[in-house]
Amino acid sequence: MNIYTNLQDIEYNIKTALTVGTFDGVHLAHREIMNKVTELAENNELRSFVVTFDPHPQEVLKNKTPEIKILTSLEEKLHILENIGIENVLIINFTEKFSRTSPVEFYEKYIIGGIGLSYLVTGYDHTFGSNRVGNLSTLTELGKRYNFNVIQISEIDVDGIPVSSTRIRNLISSGNITDANRLLCYDYSFSAVVIEGDKVGRTIGYPTVNLKPIKPNKVMPDEGIYCVRVRYNDRIYNGMLYHGKRPTLSAGDRKAIEVHLFDFSENIYGETIKVSFLCKLRDDRKFNSTEELINQIDRDKENALKIFRNTGAVINNIQ
């Protein structure tokens, strides 16, 4: 896949099928758009192109929009786009100054005059430009003026509700990993550096790998215990992730993210791992004794092992 960060590096060619958007998560509805782009490219001998933005616009416009936690880092987004089959990506550095670009100015400079296109594919609710005043009507008029086709993808609903990045963020933050993964089409994940903890886990027979997420602005599930798979050194390990303040084992004043890996005993301090969530096992809570906590963790492990047996040995959907 060709990745561009400078418009001047792109060869102008109207034989292009293209879409524009932030595409945080590259979820089920986004994939309908991408699939149409690649289909048009294959059927009409065109190149496929995605124009996206980094950082996320809502991260830049914090004073004008609610603060946002993202689903995918730029690297994760590009990896997914490549797997889908997109050939070219332009990453536009989103700044406050860029946010003041009018809809027509943006398309005339970057898309129509910069990249070139025959087909533009857009989502059902796509708005763009300064104050997000650009919409399908704007694109249709530009298409007539500059001779390109505009194709709008219909709303994609699951369980009667539109699929959106906001919906998925809410599912993850509430711990509903199963439904979030269904809408993402892959297991939600984050990358983290292994850091030293207080080594309490090993005293109760469940040593853990303590984690510091590389991207602190990624959405994290709420406090609880999760069934996870971990990628480290090109190998996949099964385990359980704990996210909480450890109220039974500590004063409960410091939040921790830690993973107990099954059949794993290596020292990997300072290493980077990738954690993919399969489902939530239970909520976090304070137990009356350490023994009661250990008995519950034993049950958690048993439940997690059942889930891994049911999902089989083949590792699917890890992006």
Buried (B, 14 or more C-beta within 10 A) or exposed (E): BEEBEEBEEBEEEBEBBBBBBBBBBBBBBBBBBBBBBBBBBEEEEBBBBBBBBBBBBBBBBEEEEEEBBBBBBBEBBBBBBEEBBBBBBBBBEBEEEBBEBBBBEBBBEBBBEBBBBBBBBBBBEBBBBBEEEBBBEBBBEBBEEBEBEBBBBEEBEEEEEEBBBEBBBEBBBEBBBEBBBBBBBBBBBBBBBBEEBEEBBEEBEBBBBBBEBBBEEBBBBBBBBBBBBBBBEEEEBBBBBBBBBBBBBEEEEEEBBBBBBEEBEEEBEEEBBBBBBBBBBEEBEEBEEEEEBBEBBEEBBEBBBEEBEEBEEEEEBEB
